Amino acid sequence: MREHINKAGYGEQFIHRTGHSIGTDVHANGANMDDLEIHDERRILPNSCFSIEPGIYLPDFGVRSEVNMLVRPKAAEVTGKIQREIVII
């Protein structure tokens, strides 16, 4: 994901980590999805949840997507509805 955004020329504006683990406090203490904020070599364990939420922030506006995932022993599945429309905040 980060490499794709870098190739598109937005690498310096990609200042939000790719995602994080999700627990009872939303931002859980499990593995992070990239090394933006901290170096993390932990594995994503089965039956755990994590978000995929890349964000690009330009001077006048920012764009971020969020998809929540549940990891199963042999696959991962999207939990909830996948956002397909732009929401202006």
FENGINOR-V489966 format. One record per helix or strand of 3 or more residues. SS is the DSSP state (H for helix, E for strand). FROM is the first residue (numbers start at 1). TO is the last residue. If there is no record, write none. Layout:
SS/FROM/TO + SS/FROM/TO
This chain:
H/2/7 + H/11/13 + E/21/23 + E/49/52 + E/55/57 + E/62/64 + E/67/71 + E/76/79
